[in-house]
Amino acid sequence: MNLNQIPIYIILLGFLILIAGVALEFTSIPSQASVGGVIFIGPFPIVFGSGQNYQYLIAISLFIAVSMLVLSFVLYRRAS
């Protein structure tokens, strides 16, 4: 795989995750919905959540955010 193709695959992966999330949202029952997420402002994470299983959603969101940060650092180091 060429390093020039990696950003295209990351963008496509993002779109697939977005489509899967929208599909899951339409099939979920509104009375049992849980919400959780992470917003990074600089190096500081803002974590939020509510509902029955928000702990799992926050953990998954933190894992995805940290892995995206690590991936961007690795790709930056490899490019320079």
N, C-alpha and C positions, 0 to 999 in steps of 0.2 A: 504494500500500500504506500502510495506517495504521500508525503506530508502536506502537500497542497490540497489533497482531497479530504483531509480530516475535518476542516471546518464545515464542509458540505454535509458530511455524515452527522456531525453534531447538530446542525440545524435541522436535518431530517429527523433525527432522534427527538429533538424538542417538539417538532410538529406531531410526531406519533404519540408522544406522551400527552400533549395537549388534546389530541383527538380522543385518546383513551380516557382521559379525565372527564371530558365533556360527555362521552358515552356513559361512563359510570355515574355521572351526576344525573343524567336523565333516567337511569334505571333505579336510582336509590329512592327509598321511602323518606319523604320529608320529615316525618315525626322522629326518625331515628338517625338524623344527620349529625355528623360530627365535623368540626372544622379545626384545622391546625395549620400553622405555617411558620416560616422564619423569614425575616427581612434583615439583610445585612446592610448597615450604614457604616461604611468604612470597615474597621475590624470588629465592630460591635454588633452582635446579633440581637434582634428583637424577636422574641418567641411568643406566639399567641395560640390559643386554642379554647374550644368549648364543645360540649356534648359528652356523650358517653365514653367514647374511645379516643379522646383528643390526645392522650399521652402517646399512643402509637403513631398518630399522624405527625406530632411534633418530632418524634424520634426519626421517622422516615424523612421528614423535611430537613432536619439537621444533617442527616447522613447524605442526602442528595446535595445540599448546599456545600458541605465540606468536601465531598468528592469533586464537585465542580471547581472549587477553589484549587484543590490539589492538581486536578487535570490542567487547569489554566497555567499554574506555575510550572508544571512539567513541560507543557508545550512551549511556554515562553523560554525556558532554559534550553530546550532542544533547538529552538529557532535561532538563538543568539550564540 
